[in-house]
Amino acid sequence: MSFLYQALPQINLFSDRLSIDRIRGDLGSIQSSVAKIRPPQEFFDFRRVSKPANFGEIQNRVGYNLGYFSANYIAIIAILSVYALITNLLLLFVTIFLIGGVYGISKLGGEDLNLPFGKFTTSQLYTGLMIVCVPLGFLASPISTMMWLIGSSGVAVFSHASLMEKPIETVFEEEV
């Protein structure tokens, strides 16, 4: 039982991070990232795709393209993340249930939940949420989903970054 009292401040810190003001601030940074997305004509310019001559050229291309197309790569990772959640419905349910549970409990403001059949403290509610979400979370296989997401994102991002040549203008700027 003492474990729950030690974990409660950490859970409250987690629920504070879900506050509306913090989300609004994060949306501003997301909007600035979306503004940096390169157009599809530039991202999918097949005239600039070529096989690199050596490993040094791969490093050079990846170093440049990760910075230049970073917003596009973040969008690809976000799309793959949504795809992973849609194809793993149990993980999607557990995620929504956990976020909704933490949000609902944090809306109580530390007060007890009074229902017709009983009175529950916030620590009891967090414990009940944990008792439901942990076993369902193991069944949802989040580790294999994360491994798939890391692998597919890595292949997509690094293959594009290594095969896409730098623009001609940057090659001339490096020589000067």
KANORRA-V585578 format. One record per residue. N is the residue number from 1. RES is the residue in one letter. NEAR is the number of other C-alpha atoms within 12 Angstrom. Layout:
n->(N N)
res->(RES RES)
near->(NEAR NEAR)
//
This chain:
n->(1 2 3 4 5 6 7 8 9 10 11 12 13 14 15 16 17 18 19 20 21 22 23 24 25 26 27 28 29 30 31 32 33 34 35 36 37 38 39 40 41 42 43 44 45 46 47 48 49 50 51 52 53 54 55 56 57 58 59 60 61 62 63 64 65 66 67 68 69 70 71 72 73 74 75 76 77 78 79 80 81 82 83 84 85 86 87 88 89 90 91 92 93 94 95 96 97 98 99 100 101 102 103 104 105 106 107 108 109 110 111 112 113 114 115 116 117 118 119 120 121 122 123 124 125 126 127 128 129 130 131 132 133 134 135 136 137 138 139 140 141 142 143 144 145 146 147 148 149 150 151 152 153 154 155 156 157 158 159 160 161 162 163 164 165 166 167 168 169 170 171 172 173 174 175 176)
res->(M S F L Y Q A L P Q I N L F S D R L S I D R I R G D L G S I Q S S V A K I R P P Q E F F D F R R V S K P A N F G E I Q N R V G Y N L G Y F S A N Y I A I I A I L S V Y A L I T N L L L L F V T I F L I G G V Y G I S K L G G E D L N L P F G K F T T S Q L Y T G L M I V C V P L G F L A S P I S T M M W L I G S S G V A V F S H A S L M E K P I E T V F E E E V)
near->(10 8 11 19 17 12 18 26 18 17 29 26 15 20 28 20 20 24 20 14 12 15 15 14 15 16 14 14 15 18 14 13 19 20 16 19 23 22 15 12 11 20 29 18 18 15 16 21 20 20 19 22 14 13 13 12 21 25 22 24 33 26 22 25 31 27 20 25 32 26 26 30 31 25 24 26 26 20 18 26 26 19 21 28 26 16 16 24 22 23 31 27 22 28 24 18 23 29 24 20 27 34 27 23 33 30 20 21 16 21 17 19 22 13 9 7 7 10 14 20 22 31 31 22 29 37 25 20 27 25 16 20 27 21 17 22 27 18 20 24 22 25 16 18 29 23 15 22 25 21 18 23 28 22 19 22 31 27 25 34 36 31 33 34 34 35 20 13 11 16 14 10 10 12 8 7)
//
